[in-house]
Amino acid sequence: MSETRKALRSRILAARDQLSPNERQQKSRAITERLLALPEFAGADSVFTYVSFRSEVETLPLITHCLKKGVSVSVPLTLVKEHRLLPYAITDPSRDLVPGYCGITEPLQTLPLVDPASIKIVVTPGSVFDAGGGRLGYGGGFYDRFLQSAAPQALRIGLAFDLQVVAAVPLESHDQQLDYLITETCTIHIVRKTVCAEKPRS
């Protein structure tokens, strides 16, 4: 019997939590370098990214780099009751970010809201990934909803450590597929599956 989503998520997150701060920092640096090397990322003028929390791939260096390059950076505010993410533009992480939902660092609500339709790239966190673009988040479905409904036009890039990548993520119908998965050793370009309506028989 295959491992359940909940059990798989718990197992992988426990392994991720075992990384030392130094290991996490070094691996995160390698992942960031791979991300910045993507032509699609280099040409993007508007990036929406998570703010790293606990043992996630670190994103503050990425945010700082983008801001220095003049890229518009937005980060999510979690609306728990509405099950949504709102993108707020930031210009100074040290001033614009505060502890929010579950202790996750979030933007001040006095900052400018960003139109999701203007976002070129969404950098997503997650617990478990596979090379086919499959992704498990943390169980709330916030990023799946954002990708599907708010910013379907954006390029989707998942950041993960190698230990978070499995042979196949047990996906459900609402799970959104990635375009790229980047780890400390690999950059994987995924061609998203397209479901077409059946043509009527002549």
Buried (B, 14 or more C-beta within 10 A) or exposed (E): EEEEBEEBBEBBBEEBEEBEEEEBEEBBBBBBEBBBEBEBBEEBEBBBBBBBBEBBBBBBBBBBBBBEEEBBBBBBBBEEEEEBBBBBBBEEBEEBBEEBBEEBBBBEEEBEEBEBEBBBBBBBBBBBBBBBBBBBBBEBBBBBBBBEEBBEEBBBBBBBBEBBBBEEBBBEEEBBBBBBBBBBEEBBEBEEEEEEEEEEEE
